[in-house]
């Protein structure tokens, strides 16, 4: 039986090397993309970008590193800013890019560059909260909260011992 796992960390260059290897073996861009998603997960690279890299390799390109482009220099990606952003994310894993921008006074693009390209964080904020729940979810949350309140009023602190926490979610055991 074949064992497969999804790799959680990878570099752009690593993915491009895989694309070049598979392209050299004659594999189509769509199939290369499917294989990349299988190994690296759905956020690895778009199908269009894989095809673009296949075309670049067909046109004779051999290097997988990005070619430096002319334009503004990245002054905001100083070691101090990188360290500050890293500290901010470690202190609050749910921080948003906009909060980083406001705190450090850097552009949204620079904050994104530091977070995704330099620090290699994949997701800064899982924005899930009551204001984004559907009306059905809000009703379910209200029903569960009321049930907990009633049980707490009936059983007092003993009820709290029946709540078990695991993997950042709450599971309620049935009371006798």
PyMOL commands that set and color helices and strands:
alter all, ss='L'
color gray80, all
select helices_A, chain A and resi 12-24+29-40+47-58+79-91+97-104+108-118+130-132+135-155+157-160
alter helices_A, ss='H'
color red, helices_A
select strands_A, chain A and resi 163-166+169-172
alter strands_A, ss='S'
color yellow, strands_A
deselect
rebuild
show_as cartoon
